[in-house]
Amino acid sequence: MGSLMPGAIVEVGTLLKVVLYSLALGLGIAVVFAVGVSSANGLMDALRERRTLAGAAWAVLAVACMSGVLAAVVLGIFVMARK
């Protein structure tokens, strides 16, 4: 019986690409989520100090960040379900 080499079963270059893309996108989504949480904090501070224009700007940023994160999660589920 011959033994199979791991390189014959798995394409290392393709696997490395998947790992790097996953790492980059995972970190990117985490940063966008952190900015969204931080902007929600800024929104609360602005509302507490009755700065409505600043509050509106923080709210827009928070909604945009959280929408982006939600879209990334939905896209990830969709792509994984298709494979």
N, CA, C and O atoms as a Tinker XYZ file with bonds, in Angstrom:
   332  protein
     1  N      0.834000   -1.178000    0.000000    73     2
     2  CA     0.000000    0.000000    0.000000    64     1     3
     3  C      0.878000    1.240000    0.000000    63     2     4     5
     4  O      1.810000    1.348000    0.797000    81     3
     5  N      0.582000    2.167000   -0.888000    73     3     6
     6  CA     1.317000    3.420000   -0.929000    64     5     7
     7  C      0.652000    4.457000   -0.031000    63     6     8     9
     8  O     -0.571000    4.489000    0.101000    81     7
     9  N      1.451000    5.276000    0.563000    73     7    10
    10  CA     0.884000    6.321000    1.415000    64     9    11
    11  C      0.749000    7.601000    0.592000    63    10    12    13
    12  O      1.592000    7.907000   -0.250000    81    11
    13  N     -0.316000    8.331000    0.850000    73    11    14
    14  CA    -0.553000    9.575000    0.141000    64    13    15
    15  C      0.167000   10.729000    0.839000    63    14    16    17
    16  O      0.165000   10.832000    2.066000    81    15
    17  N      0.763000   11.563000    0.057000    73    15    18
    18  CA     1.415000   12.748000    0.611000    64    17    19
    19  C      0.343000   13.815000    0.843000    63    18    20    21
    20  O     -0.579000   13.935000    0.036000    81    19
    21  N      0.440000   14.591000    1.921000    73    19    22
    22  CA    -0.567000   15.626000    2.179000    64    21    23
    23  C     -0.660000   16.646000    1.046000    63    22    24    25
    24  O     -1.739000   17.177000    0.783000    81    23
    25  N      0.435000   16.921000    0.385000    73    23    26
    26  CA     0.425000   17.881000   -0.716000    64    25    27
    27  C     -0.391000   17.386000   -1.903000    63    26    28    29
    28  O     -0.893000   18.193000   -2.687000    81    27
    29  N     -0.528000   16.085000   -2.043000    73    27    30
    30  CA    -1.300000   15.533000   -3.146000    64    29    31
    31  C     -2.800000   15.656000   -2.896000    63    30    32    33
    32  O     -3.587000   15.658000   -3.843000    81    31
    33  N     -3.199000   15.757000   -1.638000    73    31    34
    34  CA    -4.611000   15.831000   -1.303000    64    33    35
    35  C     -5.082000   17.284000   -1.226000    63    34    36    37
    36  O     -6.177000   17.607000   -1.688000    81    35
    37  N     -4.273000   18.145000   -0.654000    73    35    38
    38  CA    -4.653000   19.537000   -0.401000    64    37    39
    39  C     -3.751000   20.463000   -1.203000    63    38    40    41
    40  O     -2.531000   20.298000   -1.219000    81    39
    41  N     -4.358000   21.431000   -1.862000    73    39    42
    42  CA    -3.566000   22.451000   -2.539000    64    41    43
    43  C     -3.206000   23.515000   -1.514000    63    42    44    45
    44  O     -4.062000   24.281000   -1.071000    81    43
    45  N     -1.951000   23.555000   -1.148000    73    43    46
    46  CA    -1.504000   24.426000   -0.071000    64    45    47
    47  C     -1.684000   25.900000   -0.437000    63    46    48    49
    48  O     -2.060000   26.702000    0.418000    81    47
    49  N     -1.430000   26.260000   -1.661000    73    47    50
    50  CA    -1.576000   27.655000   -2.081000    64    49    51
    51  C     -3.008000   28.146000   -1.944000    63    50    52    53
    52  O     -3.246000   29.248000   -1.450000    81    51
    53  N     -3.951000   27.338000   -2.375000    73    51    54
    54  CA    -5.359000   27.704000   -2.266000    64    53    55
    55  C     -5.792000   27.774000   -0.808000    63    54    56    57
    56  O     -6.531000   28.680000   -0.422000    81    55
    57  N     -5.341000   26.837000   -0.007000    73    55    58
    58  CA    -5.675000   26.829000    1.412000    64    57    59
    59  C     -5.105000   28.061000    2.107000    63    58    60    61
    60  O     -5.765000   28.656000    2.959000    81    59
    61  N     -3.895000   28.440000    1.751000    73    59    62
    62  CA    -3.276000   29.625000    2.338000    64    61    63
    63  C     -4.055000   30.888000    1.966000    63    62    64    65
    64  O     -4.232000   31.775000    2.801000    81    63
    65  N     -4.519000   30.971000    0.719000    73    63    66
    66  CA    -5.339000   32.116000    0.300000    64    65    67
    67  C     -6.609000   32.204000    1.135000    63    66    68    69
    68  O     -6.981000   33.288000    1.584000    81    67
    69  N     -7.271000   31.081000    1.344000    73    67    70
    70  CA    -8.506000   31.060000    2.126000    64    69    71
    71  C     -8.245000   31.533000    3.549000    63    70    72    73
    72  O     -9.017000   32.317000    4.100000    81    71
    73  N     -7.160000   31.056000    4.140000    73    71    74
    74  CA    -6.828000   31.445000    5.508000    64    73    75
    75  C     -6.535000   32.939000    5.588000    63    74    76    77
    76  O     -7.017000   33.609000    6.502000    81    75
    77  N     -5.762000   33.470000    4.658000    73    75    78
    78  CA    -5.417000   34.890000    4.686000    64    77    79
    79  C     -6.645000   35.771000    4.440000    63    78    80    81
    80  O     -6.829000   36.775000    5.128000    81    79
    81  N     -7.488000   35.405000    3.466000    73    79    82
    82  CA    -8.704000   36.180000    3.211000    64    81    83
    83  C     -9.635000   36.144000    4.413000    63    82    84    85
    84  O    -10.222000   37.164000    4.774000    81    83
    85  N     -9.773000   34.988000    5.032000    73    83    86
    86  CA   -10.638000   34.864000    6.198000    64    85    87
    87  C    -10.116000   35.703000    7.356000    63    86    88    89
    88  O    -10.893000   36.357000    8.051000    81    87
    89  N     -8.820000   35.686000    7.562000    73    87    90
    90  CA    -8.223000   36.473000    8.631000    64    89    91
    91  C     -8.416000   37.966000    8.380000    63    90    92    93
    92  O     -8.798000   38.706000    9.286000    81    91
    93  N     -8.155000   38.404000    7.159000    73    91    94
    94  CA    -8.295000   39.825000    6.839000    64    93    95
    95  C     -9.751000   40.286000    6.973000    63    94    96    97
    96  O    -10.016000   41.338000    7.555000    81    95
    97  N    -10.678000   39.515000    6.443000    73    95    98
    98  CA   -12.079000   39.910000    6.536000    64    97    99
    99  C    -12.596000   39.819000    7.969000    63    98   100   101
   100  O    -13.394000   40.654000    8.394000    81    99
   101  N    -12.153000   38.828000    8.703000    73    99   102
   102  CA   -12.560000   38.720000   10.104000    64   101   103
   103  C    -12.087000   39.906000   10.922000    63   102   104   105
   104  O    -12.845000   40.451000   11.725000    81   103
   105  N    -10.849000   40.306000   10.727000    73   103   106
   106  CA   -10.334000   41.483000   11.434000    64   105   107
   107  C    -11.043000   42.753000   10.978000    63   106   108   109
   108  O    -11.342000   43.628000   11.790000    81   107
   109  N    -11.307000   42.852000    9.685000    73   107   110
   110  CA   -12.012000   44.025000    9.165000    64   109   111
   111  C    -13.410000   44.158000    9.740000    63   110   112   113
   112  O    -13.826000   45.252000   10.121000    81   111
   113  N    -14.132000   43.061000    9.805000    73   111   114
   114  CA   -15.483000   43.090000   10.362000    64   113   115
   115  C    -15.432000   43.426000   11.843000    63   114   116   117
   116  O    -16.286000   44.162000   12.337000    81   115
   117  N    -14.452000   42.903000   12.557000    73   115   118
   118  CA   -14.308000   43.216000   13.979000    64   117   119
   119  C    -14.034000   44.703000   14.195000    63   118   120   121
   120  O    -14.563000   45.300000   15.133000    81   119
   121  N    -13.214000   45.304000   13.336000    73   119   122
   122  CA   -12.920000   46.733000   13.448000    64   121   123
   123  C    -14.173000   47.560000   13.153000    63   122   124   125
   124  O    -14.455000   48.526000   13.862000    81   123
   125  N    -14.920000   47.195000   12.124000    73   123   126
   126  CA   -16.156000   47.921000   11.799000    64   125   127
   127  C    -17.153000   47.806000   12.954000    63   126   128   129
   128  O    -17.821000   48.784000   13.291000    81   127
   129  N    -17.261000   46.624000   13.561000    73   127   130
   130  CA   -18.146000   46.439000   14.705000    64   129   131
   131  C    -17.696000   47.313000   15.876000    63   130   132   133
   132  O    -18.526000   47.927000   16.545000    81   131
   133  N    -16.394000   47.373000   16.123000    73   131   134
   134  CA   -15.867000   48.198000   17.217000    64   133   135
   135  C    -16.144000   49.672000   16.980000    63   134   136   137
   136  O    -16.477000   50.397000   17.917000    81   135
   137  N    -16.013000   50.122000   15.744000    73   135   138
   138  CA   -16.327000   51.515000   15.424000    64   137   139
   139  C    -17.820000   51.781000   15.639000    63   138   140   141
   140  O    -18.200000   52.852000   16.112000    81   139
   141  N    -18.651000   50.817000   15.297000    73   139   142
   142  CA   -20.088000   50.961000   15.522000    64   141   143
   143  C    -20.432000   51.065000   16.994000    63   142   144   145
   144  O    -21.263000   51.888000   17.377000    81   143
   145  N    -19.813000   50.248000   17.822000    73   143   146
   146  CA   -20.056000   50.300000   19.266000    64   145   147
   147  C    -19.548000   51.623000   19.836000    63   146   148   149
   148  O    -20.211000   52.246000   20.665000    81   147
   149  N    -18.378000   52.042000   19.388000    73   147   150
   150  CA   -17.823000   53.308000   19.860000    64   149   151
   151  C    -18.697000   54.493000   19.430000    63   150   152   153
   152  O    -18.885000   55.438000   20.196000    81   151
   153  N    -19.217000   54.440000   18.228000    73   151   154
   154  CA   -20.078000   55.536000   17.772000    64   153   155
   155  C    -21.414000   55.532000   18.513000    63   154   156   157
   156  O    -22.011000   56.592000   18.703000    81   155
   157  N    -21.888000   54.376000   18.928000    73   155   158
   158  CA   -23.097000   54.330000   19.752000    64   157   159
   159  C    -22.835000   54.993000   21.103000    63   158   160   161
   160  O    -23.714000   55.655000   21.656000    81   159
   161  N    -21.632000   54.816000   21.628000    73   159   162
   162  CA   -21.253000   55.496000   22.864000    64   161   163
   163  C    -21.196000   57.004000   22.650000    63   162   164   165
   164  O    -21.660000   57.772000   23.493000    81   163
   165  N    -20.630000   57.424000   21.529000    73   163   166
   166  CA   -20.598000   58.851000   21.200000    64   165   167
   167  C    -22.000000   59.423000   21.055000    63   166   168   169
   168  O    -22.263000   60.556000   21.456000    81   167
   169  N    -22.897000   58.627000   20.479000    73   167   170
   170  CA   -24.297000   59.044000   20.349000    64   169   171
   171  C    -24.918000   59.278000   21.721000    63   170   172   173
   172  O    -25.590000   60.286000   21.939000    81   171
   173  N    -24.694000   58.355000   22.637000    73   171   174
   174  CA   -25.265000   58.500000   23.976000    64   173   175
   175  C    -24.698000   59.723000   24.700000    63   174   176   177
   176  O    -25.432000   60.438000   25.381000    81   175
   177  N    -23.401000   59.960000   24.553000    73   175   178
   178  CA   -22.795000   61.150000   25.163000    64   177   179
   179  C    -23.367000   62.424000   24.566000    63   178   180   181
   180  O    -23.659000   63.376000   25.290000    81   179
   181  N    -23.530000   62.447000   23.245000    73   179   182
   182  CA   -24.066000   63.638000   22.585000    64   181   183
   183  C    -25.509000   63.895000   23.010000    63   182   184   185
   184  O    -25.901000   65.043000   23.220000    81   183
   185  N    -26.287000   62.845000   23.137000    73   183   186
   186  CA   -27.675000   63.025000   23.570000    64   185   187
   187  C    -27.740000   63.495000   25.018000    63   186   188   189
   188  O    -28.586000   64.314000   25.374000    81   187
   189  N    -26.850000   62.978000   25.842000    73   187   190
   190  CA   -26.814000   63.386000   27.248000    64   189   191
   191  C    -26.475000   64.870000   27.379000    63   190   192   193
   192  O    -26.986000   65.551000   28.268000    81   191
   193  N    -25.615000   65.366000   26.494000    73   191   194
   194  CA   -25.201000   66.772000   26.525000    64   193   195
   195  C    -26.067000   67.651000   25.628000    63   194   196   197
   196  O    -25.779000   68.834000   25.445000    81   195
   197  N    -27.127000   67.071000   25.071000    73   195   198
   198  CA   -28.100000   67.784000   24.217000    64   197   199
   199  C    -27.451000   68.420000   22.981000    63   198   200   201
   200  O    -27.790000   69.540000   22.600000    81   199
   201  N    -26.526000   67.701000   22.370000    73   199   202
   202  CA   -25.918000   68.133000   21.104000    64   201   203
   203  C    -26.564000   67.313000   19.998000    63   202   204   205
   204  O    -26.095000   66.222000   19.672000    81   203
   205  N    -27.637000   67.838000   19.422000    73   203   206
   206  CA   -28.442000   67.046000   18.490000    64   205   207
   207  C    -27.730000   66.804000   17.158000    63   206   208   209
   208  O    -27.838000   65.713000   16.597000    81   207
   209  N    -27.017000   67.782000   16.650000    73   207   210
   210  CA   -26.323000   67.578000   15.370000    64   209   211
   211  C    -25.229000   66.519000   15.510000    63   210   212   213
   212  O    -25.084000   65.647000   14.654000    81   211
   213  N    -24.471000   66.603000   16.588000    73   211   214
   214  CA   -23.434000   65.589000   16.821000    64   213   215
   215  C    -24.085000   64.224000   17.055000    63   214   216   217
   216  O    -23.574000   63.201000   16.599000    81   215
   217  N    -25.201000   64.216000   17.759000    73   215   218
   218  CA   -25.923000   62.970000   18.000000    64   217   219
   219  C    -26.398000   62.335000   16.706000    63   218   220   221
   220  O    -26.327000   61.117000   16.541000    81   219
   221  N    -26.884000   63.164000   15.786000    73   219   222
   222  CA   -27.337000   62.646000   14.496000    64   221   223
   223  C    -26.170000   62.064000   13.698000    63   222   224   225
   224  O    -26.311000   61.027000   13.050000    81   223
   225  N    -25.026000   62.731000   13.748000    73   223   226
   226  CA   -23.848000   62.228000   13.028000    64   225   227
   227  C    -23.378000   60.894000   13.621000    63   226   228   229
   228  O    -23.049000   59.963000   12.886000    81   227
   229  N    -23.352000   60.813000   14.943000    73   227   230
   230  CA   -22.956000   59.554000   15.593000    64   229   231
   231  C    -23.957000   58.444000   15.266000    63   230   232   233
   232  O    -23.570000   57.293000   15.062000    81   231
   233  N    -25.240000   58.795000   15.218000    73   231   234
   234  CA   -26.266000   57.793000   14.912000    64   233   235
   235  C    -26.110000   57.252000   13.493000    63   234   236   237
   236  O    -26.235000   56.049000   13.265000    81   235
   237  N    -25.837000   58.139000   12.548000    73   235   238
   238  CA   -25.646000   57.703000   11.162000    64   237   239
   239  C    -24.444000   56.756000   11.073000    63   238   240   241
   240  O    -24.507000   55.729000   10.398000    81   239
   241  N    -23.363000   57.104000   11.748000    73   239   242
   242  CA   -22.174000   56.244000   11.726000    64   241   243
   243  C    -22.454000   54.894000   12.377000    63   242   244   245
   244  O    -22.036000   53.855000   11.865000    81   243
   245  N    -23.161000   54.907000   13.503000    73   243   246
   246  CA   -23.473000   53.652000   14.192000    64   245   247
   247  C    -24.349000   52.751000   13.327000    63   246   248   249
   248  O    -24.100000   51.550000   13.229000    81   247
   249  N    -25.371000   53.325000   12.704000    73   247   250
   250  CA   -26.265000   52.533000   11.852000    64   249   251
   251  C    -25.512000   52.002000   10.634000    63   250   252   253
   252  O    -25.713000   50.855000   10.236000    81   251
   253  N    -24.655000   52.817000   10.045000    73   251   254
   254  CA   -23.884000   52.365000    8.882000    64   253   255
   255  C    -22.959000   51.213000    9.247000    63   254   256   257
   256  O    -22.864000   50.235000    8.506000    81   255
   257  N    -22.280000   51.320000   10.379000    73   255   258
   258  CA   -21.361000   50.249000   10.799000    64   257   259
   259  C    -22.115000   48.960000   11.097000    63   258   260   261
   260  O    -21.714000   47.884000   10.652000    81   259
   261  N    -23.195000   49.068000   11.841000    73   259   262
   262  CA   -23.940000   47.857000   12.198000    64   261   263
   263  C    -24.621000   47.242000   10.975000    63   262   264   265
   264  O    -24.759000   46.022000   10.891000    81   263
   265  N    -25.045000   48.075000   10.032000    73   263   266
   266  CA   -25.612000   47.543000    8.787000    64   265   267
   267  C    -24.551000   46.804000    7.981000    63   266   268   269
   268  O    -24.825000   45.759000    7.390000    81   267
   269  N    -23.349000   47.346000    7.960000    73   267   270
   270  CA   -22.250000   46.680000    7.266000    64   269   271
   271  C    -21.908000   45.336000    7.889000    63   270   272   273
   272  O    -21.666000   44.361000    7.177000    81   271
   273  N    -21.886000   45.283000    9.210000    73   271   274
   274  CA   -21.603000   44.021000    9.897000    64   273   275
   275  C    -22.707000   43.006000    9.628000    63   274   276   277
   276  O    -22.435000   41.838000    9.349000    81   275
   277  N    -23.948000   43.461000    9.713000    73   275   278
   278  CA   -25.073000   42.557000    9.445000    64   277   279
   279  C    -25.029000   42.039000    8.010000    63   278   280   281
   280  O    -25.284000   40.859000    7.768000    81   279
   281  N    -24.709000   42.911000    7.061000    73   279   282
   282  CA   -24.613000   42.492000    5.663000    64   281   283
   283  C    -23.484000   41.466000    5.480000    63   282   284   285
   284  O    -23.630000   40.508000    4.721000    81   283
   285  N    -22.375000   41.668000    6.168000    73   283   286
   286  CA   -21.260000   40.715000    6.063000    64   285   287
   287  C    -21.644000   39.352000    6.632000    63   286   288   289
   288  O    -21.274000   38.318000    6.075000    81   287
   289  N    -22.378000   39.348000    7.730000    73   287   290
   290  CA   -22.806000   38.082000    8.325000    64   289   291
   291  C    -23.777000   37.355000    7.397000    63   290   292   293
   292  O    -23.653000   36.149000    7.182000    81   291
   293  N    -24.743000   38.094000    6.850000    73   291   294
   294  CA   -25.717000   37.482000    5.936000    64   293   295
   295  C    -25.015000   36.957000    4.691000    63   294   296   297
   296  O    -25.320000   35.861000    4.222000    81   295
   297  N    -24.080000   37.728000    4.154000    73   295   298
   298  CA   -23.337000   37.280000    2.975000    64   297   299
   299  C    -22.532000   36.031000    3.285000    63   298   300   301
   300  O    -22.479000   35.111000    2.469000    81   299
   301  N    -21.907000   35.988000    4.452000    73   299   302
   302  CA   -21.140000   34.809000    4.840000    64   301   303
   303  C    -22.014000   33.561000    4.948000    63   302   304   305
   304  O    -21.626000   32.482000    4.500000    81   303
   305  N    -23.193000   33.716000    5.545000    73   303   306
   306  CA   -24.118000   32.586000    5.660000    64   305   307
   307  C    -24.588000   32.150000    4.278000    63   306   308   309
   308  O    -24.678000   30.954000    4.001000    81   307
   309  N    -24.884000   33.103000    3.418000    73   307   310
   310  CA   -25.334000   32.790000    2.060000    64   309   311
   311  C    -24.259000   32.046000    1.280000    63   310   312   313
   312  O    -24.551000   31.055000    0.609000    81   311
   313  N    -23.034000   32.510000    1.361000    73   311   314
   314  CA   -21.941000   31.852000    0.623000    64   313   315
   315  C    -21.698000   30.444000    1.157000    63   314   316   317
   316  O    -21.491000   29.516000    0.375000    81   315
   317  N    -21.720000   30.277000    2.464000    73   315   318
   318  CA   -21.479000   28.950000    3.039000    64   317   319
   319  C    -22.632000   27.988000    2.729000    63   318   320   321
   320  O    -22.415000   26.787000    2.572000    81   319
   321  N    -23.833000   28.507000    2.644000    73   319   322
   322  CA   -24.985000   27.649000    2.339000    64   321   323
   323  C    -24.972000   27.188000    0.874000    63   322   324   325
   324  O    -25.483000   26.113000    0.558000    81   323
   325  N    -24.400000   27.985000    0.000000    73   323   326
   326  CA   -24.338000   27.624000   -1.427000    64   325   327
   327  C    -23.288000   26.582000   -1.713000    63   326   328   329
   328  O    -23.418000   25.840000   -2.687000    81   327
   329  N    -22.265000   26.497000   -0.915000    73   327   330
   330  CA   -21.145000   25.586000   -1.214000    64   329   331
   331  C    -21.497000   24.177000   -0.918000    63   330   332
   332  O    -20.674000   23.282000   -1.110000    81   331
